[in-house]
Amino acid sequence: MRVTNGMLISNMMRNYNKNMRNLAKLQEQLATGKRILRPSDDPVATSKSLKLRSDLAYNQQYVSNADNAISWLESTELALKDLGDVLQRVRELAVKAGNGSLSLEDRTAIADEIQQLQKHVVQVGNATYSGRYIFAGYKTDQPAFVEQDGELIYEGDKGKIAFEIGIGNRIEVNVTGGEGGAEIDVIYDVLERFKNDLTDPANPPLDGYIEEIDERMIQILSQRSAVGAKVNRFELIRARLNDEEINFTNLLSYNEDVDVAQVIMQLKEAENVYRASLAAGARIIMPTLIDFLR
């Protein structure tokens, strides 16, 4: 086969462009720190990276969900603590009111304090977290309780709000304010009857309220215990998710990032090859008719 000058130049340009592309790729890898710059560089590694990035995104969302759940539960725990403090104070007043030597004026003063504690109970029952009423079940966009004719009406439902912290893993976080939950309306009713009996001139016996108040305190303590247990569980889950995030990040880095030392050596080698190709090309293009006539 006859080798022409055009064939030599074409081969030289093809090899020259190949060396330049290789040099440019290595320079880009070194500049970005990434081994995979486009899917064609390594289709298998690209697919693995997409899966790792998806897992990392899910994990980060689960961490965010756990943070929100803990904040919700902590707001709930504070509200329940307030209710417990109210009941403790009401119990002290009930013990004091059980003293038959109190005058009507003394009992009226206690009733006034009970009325203020009632208002606080309503305020706690309509406590919010991020603009959502925490004791209203699913109806978080409206107040959980409304006062009406000496009664506290529960406007929420028994809906259970859950946060997803893993595939198929959802944990309920809310405590409802009505029956089966904090039963804040019952607390209000106890205080309302106690207040009315304090101002009754007939001076009815008040000893029975201590037992009712103790029942309410037990109910609130039970709810606080459940909330505290869930906070501990979410904190453990969050710690595990943070460890998994570190693991996913390391795997992603191992799959995508370059070995800087190795790339520098490859770049230096590619530079030498590129310079050699330029030198070889110069020798192919250089000869002219005058060079042969010398």
Secondary structure as GFF3:
##gff-version 3
##sequence-region A 1 294
A	DSSP	alpha_helix	5	32	.	.	.	ID=ss1
A	DSSP	three_ten_helix	39	41	.	.	.	ID=ss2
A	DSSP	alpha_helix	43	97	.	.	.	ID=ss3
A	DSSP	alpha_helix	104	125	.	.	.	ID=ss4
A	DSSP	beta_strand	128	129	.	.	.	ID=ss5
A	DSSP	beta_strand	132	133	.	.	.	ID=ss6
A	DSSP	beta_strand	145	148	.	.	.	ID=ss7
A	DSSP	beta_strand	151	154	.	.	.	ID=ss8
A	DSSP	beta_strand	162	166	.	.	.	ID=ss9
A	DSSP	beta_strand	169	172	.	.	.	ID=ss10
A	DSSP	alpha_helix	184	198	.	.	.	ID=ss11
A	DSSP	alpha_helix	208	256	.	.	.	ID=ss12
A	DSSP	alpha_helix	260	285	.	.	.	ID=ss13
A	DSSP	alpha_helix	289	293	.	.	.	ID=ss14
###
